[in-house]
């Protein structure tokens, strides 16, 4: 299964954006965790120093360390009832603990009553504080729980001094689990914001990919239309780089078309001019010898006919080349088509009378249409010339006008049907069929090509079909 460019671009965008947001979110949660622990540690330092000052007031005159008042305070504290709503977390009990050690690191008071008499002289909070340094540690709450995910606690020590000498340490213990409730709430909010941001970014990215691929598809369609020979305008792009791409394709196509156009025309013109040139050359060679005057007149007539054919070929090819280079109508206007048809018939009245053709004229006294008056007249003139040429002597020639709702001009000539193989080739350059009578000269084969180009400019069409007793050619635009 082939994945489209837009889907691949969107998938890459999704992976990069998702990875970036995940990295940012993970880093933000980690920093939030660090910041919360630092804030908690700062508060614990204040509490430890406050308790140390409180205990120093109980030191006896002989420097004996006592904790009687501290015990009474904690008994009252454990019985105290309260409710504190800290943002999304509800707190109704004191989870902090304290213990006091003497100058040897032996616990003389523990708010839980579990560790009195234990030797804590090796613990960092006690050992460093006794040495006059900042004592702090993070340890497992229980010695039986030492797995990475087991609960831990932050412990901060503060010195108890008497007459400038450290006689003990008070340590404040705060379970990290109580901080994780706040961290979990804030982390969840960060994740919600991150997912919302990711969703918005994906929607914008999808719309951007649609816009970008839509622009590329417009350029691709433009290139395909030009490759098929259609005359289309270059798409207007809002991005300068896409505009340059479109212009580059247009310039390339123009250069290729120009080269191919010249090659085809030179080849076609050379092929078509070969016959009259050969005819003239042969006639000139024969006329250089003595011959009867009747033969000389016949050869002169052949030279004149061949010359006229070459002139007509060149004229038609120049007109067709000019028309094919035109991309839009420049002189579109509203005009009455009936006078144009009458003028064209009047110009061909001699040929029509010579073949004794019966004319069927449009029933309308006037027929308004829109287009280039000159080009439409030339298109109808070419169809009339073909119809007269292929109409059998004393045959019928009908012209009708209709609106369905587009403008339709139909010309019917009575005569032989067009062979099936020729119906699709009628619009090719230099393709022509033998005329109805031997006295008529062969056409240039450029008439219907010329008409087809005129109809393209009018966004219309030409169609030649066989019908009962003859052939009908129709213009629609």
N, C-alpha and C positions, 0 to 999 in steps of 0.2 A: 504494500500500500504506500503510495507516494504522499508524503506530507507536504502540504503547501508551504510556500515561503512565509506567509503571514503567521501560520501556526508555529513554524519553527522559530521565527523571530519572537513570537509571544512566549514560547516555552523557554527560550534562552533568557528573555527579560524576566520571566517569573522566577527562574532559578537564581539569577544574579540578585534580583530584588529580595527574594526570600532569604537567601544566604546573608545579604547585607543587614536586613532587619533582624534576623536571628542573632547574628554576631553583635549588633548594637544592643538588642534586648538582653542578651546574656551578659554582656559587659555592664549594662546599666544595672541589672539585678545584683551582680557581684559588687559593684561599687555602692549600691544602696545598702547591701548587707554590711559592707565594711564601714560605711558611714554611720549606720545604725549602731554597730558595735562600738565605734569610737565615741558616739554620743552617750551610749550607755556607760562606757568606761569612765567618761568624764564625770557623769553623775555619781557613779560609784566612788570615785576618788573624793568627791565632795562629801558624800555620806560617811566614808571611812574617816576622813579628817574630822568631821563633826562629832562622830562617836568617840574618836580618840580624845578630843578636847573634853567631851562629856565624862569619859572615864578618868581622865587626869584630875578632875575635881574630886574624885573619891579616894585618890591615893592618900594613904595615912601619912602622918608626920615622919614616920620612920622609913617611908618609901615602899611600904607594903601595898601591893596591887590588889584591890578589891573590886568586885562586880555586883555588889548587893543591889544598888540602885538600878543597874542595867537589867538584872534579872526581873525586878519588879516591873520595869517598863515593858519588857517583852511579854510578861504574863498578861498585862493589860492589853498589849497590842494584839496578841493572839485571840483575845476575846472580843475584840472590837469588830463591829459590823459596819460595812459601808458598801456602796456601789458606785463605781466610777466608769462612765462611758467614754472610753478613749477612742474617738472616731468610730470605727466599726467593731472594736474590741471592748468587751465588758470585763471589768476587773472588780472582784469583791473579796479578795484575800491578799495578804502580804506573802509573797513568795521569796523574798530576800531572806537570807540567813546571815548570822554573824558568829564568829568565834574569837576568843581572846586567848592569846598565849603569853607565857611569861618570858623572861629574858633568855631562857634556855630552849624555847620553842615548844614547851609543854602546854597543852590546852587546859586552861583553868575555867573557861566558860564556853558553852556551845548552846546556841538558841534552840537546837533540836534535842540536846541532851544525849546525843549518841556518841560523841567523840571526846568527852572529858577525860583528861589524863593521857591522851594520845600524844605521841611525839611528832610534831609537824615542823621540826627544825630544818628538815631537808626540802620542804616545799618552798617554791620560789617566792611566794608572797611573804612568807615568814622570814626565810633566810636572807633575802635581799633587803628587806626592811630593817632587820637587826643590824645589817652591815651599813645602814645609812643610805641605802639606795632605794629606787622606786621598785616596790614589790608587786608583781601582778602575774597571773597565770590563767590559763584555760585548761580545765581538766574534766575528766568524766565525773559525773555526780556520784556514781557507785563504782566501787572497785570490781564488782562482779559484772559490770557492763562496760566492756572495752571495745565493742565493735564500732566501725566508723560512723554508723547511723545512730548509736546510742546517745542518750542525752548528756550534754556537757554544761558546764557552768563557768562564768567569769568570776575570778576572785581578785580583789584589790586589798592590799594591806596598807595600814597607816601606823606609824610609831606612837607608842605611849611613852611620854618623857616625864622625868622627874629630876629637877635641878640639872637640866642639860644632858641627862643620861637616859638612854632608851632602856626602859624596864619591861617592855612588853610590846605586843603587836595586836591590833584589832583588825580582823579581816572581814570584809563584806562579800558575800557570795550571791550571785544573781544567776539563776538558770537561764541559759540561752533560749530554751524552749519558749519562755514567756515573751522573748523578743521576736521569735519567729512568727507569732500570730500577727503582729504588725507588719512584719516583712512579707508574709504570705498575702495579706490584704493589698499592700502596695504593689507587690509583684503581679498580682492578678489584674489590678488596674492598668499597670504598664502593659501587660499582655493584651488586654482588651484594646487599649489605644494602638498597640502595634498591629493587631489583627485588623482594626478599623483602617489604619493607615495603609496596610497591605492591600486591603480590599479596594480602597479608593485608588491606590496606585495601579492595581491590576485593571480596574475599569478604565482609568485614563490611558494606561498602556495599551489596552485592547482597542480603545477608540483611536489612539495614535497609530497603531498598526493598521487598523482599517483605513484610516486616512492615507497613510503612506502607501499601502498596497493598492488602494483605490487609485491613487495618483499614478502608480506604476502600471496598473491595468489600463488606465486611460492612454498612457504612452504606448503600451503594448498594442492596444487596439488601433491607435493611430498608425503605428508601424505596420501592422497587419493590413490595414485598409490601403495604405500606400503600396504595400507589396502586391495587393490585388489590383492595383491600377486605379483605385478610387481617388477622386479629388476631394480631399478633406482638409480642413484647417487644423493647424497644430493646436493641441489643447493648451488652455491658459492655466499655468501653474502659479501657486502662491509662494513656492519655494524657489529661490534663485538657482539652486543646483539642479532641480528637476526641470526648470525652464531651459537651462543650458543643455541638459540631456535631450529634451524634446527638440530644441533648435539644431543640435548636432545630428540627430536622426533625420530631421527635415533636410539639412544641408547635404548629408550623405545621400539621401534618396534623390535629391535634386541632381546631384552630380552623376549618380548612377543612371538616373532616368535620362539625363541629357546625353550621356555617352551612348546608352542603349538606343535612345530615340534617334540620334544621328546615324548610328550604324544601321538600324532597321530601315530608316528612310532612304539612306544611300543605297542599301541593298535592293529595296523595293523599287526605287526610282530607276536604278540601273537595269533591273530586270524588265521593267515595263517599257523603258525607252529603247531597249535593244531591238525590238521588232520594227518600230518606225524608222530607226536609224538604218537598220539593215535594208529595209524597203527603199529608203532614199538612196543609199549607196548603190544598191543594185540598179535602180532606175537611172542614176547618173552615169554609171558605167555603160549601160545599154544605149543611153542617149548620145554618148560620145561617138557612136557609130552612125552610119547612114541608115535611116529607117523611114518608112512611110509616115506622112504627117498625122494620120489617124492614130498610129501607135505612139508617136511623140506626144500627142495631146493626152492619150491615156496615161502615159508615164508621168507627164506633168501633173495630171490630176491626182495620181497616186502620191507624188511628192507633196502636193498641197494638202492632201488629206492627212498624210503622216505628220506633216509640220503642225497642222491644226491639233492633231491628237497629242503631240509632244507639248504644245503650248497649253492645252487644256489640262494635261497631267500636272505640269509644273504649277499652273494656277491653282488647281484643286489641292495639290499637296501643300502649297503655301497657306491656303485658307484653312486647311485641316490642321496644320501645325500651329497656326495662330490660335485656332479654337481650342486645341488640346492644351495649350499653355495658359488658358484662361480658367480661373478657379471660381469665379462668381459672375453673376449678371451685373453689368454696369448701367444698362439703359432699360431697366424694366419699367413698363408703363401700361396703363389701360388703353386699349384701342379696339376698333371694330375690325373683325377679321374678314367680313364679306367683301369690302372693297379690295383688300389684298388678293383674295382668291380671284376676283373678276379681272384684276390687272394681270395676274399670272396667266389666266386663260386667254386673255386678249393677246399677250405676247406670243402665245403658242397657237394662235388661231390658224396660221398658215399650215402648220403640220397637222393639226386636228382636221382641217378641211381636206388636206391631201389624203388622209386615210379614211375620210368619210365617217368619222366617229360621231356617235350620238351622245350628247352631253346630258347629264343629270345634275342640275345645280342645287345648292342648298335652298331649303324652303324658307329660311329666315331672311328677312330683309336687312337685318343687322344682327351681329353676334359679338358681344363684348367679351374680351379675354384680357389676361394680363401676361406680359412677357416682353422680350426684346422683339420689337416689330420687324427689324431687319432679319434677325436670325430665324424667327418663325416663318417669315416669308421665304427664306432660302431653303428651310426644311421642306415646306410644302412644294416649292419649285422642284426640288430633287425628286420627291415622290411623284409629282405630275409628269416629269420627264420619264421616269421609269414606267409609269402606267401607260403613257402614250407609246413608248418604245415597244412594250410587250403586249399592247392591245392589238388584237387581230383586226385587219381592215374591216370597215363597216361595223365594228364592234361598239360596245357601250362603255362609256366612262362616266362614273357617278361620283359626286362629292357630297358628303353629308357632314353636318355639324351637330354636336350634342353636348349635354352637360350631365355627368353621372357620378358625383357632382363635379368632378374635374372636367376640364375642357377636353373634348374628343373630336379630332378631325379624321375622317375616314375617306379613303380614295379607292374606288373599285375599278378594275379594268377587266373587261371580258377577254379571255384568252386561255392559253394552256396553263395548267397547274405547274407550280414550281416543284421539281423533283425533291423527294424527301431528304436526300443527302445534302441538298443545297440550302435547305431552310435555316440551318444553324450557321452556315458560312456566309450568309448574305451580308452580314455586318463587318466581315473581315475586309481589310484593305486590299484592293486590286482583284477581288473576286467578282466575277460577272458571268452572266449567262448569255447565250446567243440571242440576238433580238428576234422579234416575231417575223421579220422579212429580211431577205438577203441584202436589200438595198440600204438598210440602216447600218450605220457604223457601230462597232463594238464600244460599249461604255468604258469609262476609266476604272470602274470598280471602286470608286471612292465616295460615291453619292450617299449610300446608306451609312457608311462610317461617319461621314460628315453630319448626317441627320442624327445619328446616335449621340454624338458629342453635344449637339445642340440640346437634345432632350436631357442629357445629364446636367447641363447648366440650369435647365428649368426644373430639375428634380422630377423629370417625367420619363417616359419610355416610348419606344417605337416597336411595333409588332407587325410582321408581314405573315399572313396566313392564306392558305388555299380555302376557298369557299365554292359554292355551287357556281359553275360556269366561268370561274375566273379567280382572280387574286385580289385580296384587300389588304391595304396598308393603313395602319392607324397610329396617330400621335395622341399621347395622353400627357397632360401636365396640369 
